[in-house]
């Protein structure tokens, strides 16, 4: 029996949206196992306050393991604010398969500007994987990501991650 004080609360649950799949991940590490956990959903104001912290590229770079847990592969960040001509991608790195990865983190609702940025960064940095993180992905942008995954070459992947905040018992804030 593993006592509750040995549990590791995973502080960053999120919706994982990829193609036609949408899964809600909220978990706790108990010994060698990851188990599903139920929490209390917070109001938008609280979500926005927590997402403001997550939106910071430095914070996300330092806590990339939370994203790795959600997407199912490991990303090593090579640079923050990588230059792409006159623009800068939030995070640039490589996954454990040797593929280049760009991460664009958007505060609030998805918009056309950020969709264009994701495509611009992916193509100009010759990356294989684009991850777009937002607190409020629209149905239209989710459909656009689905279409990109269906029509681009098999070695190119687009992810749209929704950040949500959840409170688990007396544990600290989680996003």
Protein Blocks (a to p, Z undefined) as FASTA:
>chain_A
ZZfklpccdfbgcdddehjbccddddddehjbccddddddddfklmmmmmmmmmpmklmm
mmmmmmmmmnopacddfbghiaehjbccfbdcddfkopacdddddehjadfklmmmmmmm
mmmnopabdcdddfbdcfklmmmmmmmmmmmcfkbccdddddddddehjbccdZZ
